[in-house]
Amino acid sequence: MNSTNKDDQEALSADELRTELKRLKENLQDLEETHAFTFGRTSVHIGAEQAQSMQESYEEECRAYQARIAGIEAILKRKEG
């Protein structure tokens, strides 16, 4: 994920924020689809410990995307409000 911090996001224009928001939402969707495919539709055999680790990593990455999305949406709301 891009490491743009909140101060950097505040400096972006509304158009740049919308572009970043779109990119983040697409990345989150890709992550969710990849996870669903890996755990739901394949015959991949992995150990329980590795599966748990992968699930935790997936959830952490999803939370990070969701937090960045929420942050950008809040900035956009202030700028456009």
C-alpha positions as CSV (number, residue, x, y, z in Angstrom):
1,M,0.0,0.0,0.0
2,N,1.1,3.5,-0.6
3,S,2.3,5.2,2.5
4,T,0.7,8.6,2.0
5,N,0.1,10.0,5.5
6,K,-2.9,12.2,6.5
7,D,-1.0,15.5,6.1
8,D,0.0,14.5,2.6
9,Q,-3.6,13.6,1.8
10,E,-4.9,17.0,3.2
11,A,-2.6,18.7,0.6
12,L,-4.1,16.8,-2.3
13,S,-6.8,18.3,-4.5
14,A,-10.3,16.9,-4.5
15,D,-9.7,15.3,-7.8
16,E,-6.5,13.7,-6.6
17,L,-8.3,12.4,-3.5
18,R,-11.1,10.9,-5.6
19,T,-8.4,9.2,-7.7
20,E,-6.7,7.8,-4.6
21,L,-10.0,6.7,-3.1
22,K,-10.9,4.8,-6.3
23,R,-7.5,3.2,-6.3
24,L,-7.8,2.1,-2.7
25,K,-11.3,0.7,-3.2
26,E,-10.1,-1.3,-6.2
27,N,-7.1,-2.6,-4.3
28,L,-9.4,-3.6,-1.4
29,Q,-11.7,-5.4,-3.8
30,D,-8.8,-7.2,-5.5
31,L,-7.6,-8.3,-2.0
32,E,-11.0,-9.6,-1.1
33,E,-11.4,-11.5,-4.4
34,T,-8.0,-13.0,-4.1
35,H,-8.7,-14.1,-0.5
36,A,-12.1,-15.6,-1.4
37,F,-10.5,-17.5,-4.3
38,T,-7.6,-18.8,-2.2
39,F,-9.8,-19.9,0.7
40,G,-13.0,-20.7,-1.0
41,R,-12.5,-22.0,-4.5
42,T,-9.2,-23.8,-4.6
43,S,-8.1,-27.2,-3.4
44,V,-5.0,-25.7,-1.9
45,H,-3.9,-27.6,1.2
46,I,-2.2,-25.6,3.8
47,G,-1.7,-26.2,7.5
48,A,-4.0,-24.7,10.1
49,E,-1.3,-22.4,11.5
50,Q,-0.4,-21.0,8.1
51,A,-4.1,-20.5,7.3
52,Q,-4.7,-18.6,10.5
53,S,-1.6,-16.5,9.8
54,M,-2.9,-15.7,6.3
55,Q,-6.3,-14.9,7.6
56,E,-4.9,-12.5,10.2
57,S,-2.7,-10.8,7.6
58,Y,-5.7,-10.5,5.3
59,E,-7.8,-8.9,8.0
60,E,-5.1,-6.5,9.0
61,E,-4.6,-5.4,5.4
62,C,-8.3,-4.9,4.9
63,R,-8.5,-2.8,8.1
64,A,-5.6,-0.7,6.8
65,Y,-7.4,-0.1,3.5
66,Q,-10.7,0.6,5.2
67,A,-9.0,3.2,7.5
68,R,-7.4,5.0,4.6
69,I,-10.6,4.9,2.6
70,A,-12.5,6.4,5.6
71,G,-9.8,9.0,6.1
72,I,-9.9,10.2,2.5
73,E,-13.7,10.2,2.5
74,A,-13.6,12.4,5.6
75,I,-11.1,14.8,3.9
76,L,-13.2,14.9,0.8
77,K,-16.3,15.7,2.8
78,R,-14.6,18.6,4.5
79,K,-13.2,19.9,1.2
80,E,-16.5,19.6,-0.7
81,G,-18.8,20.3,2.2
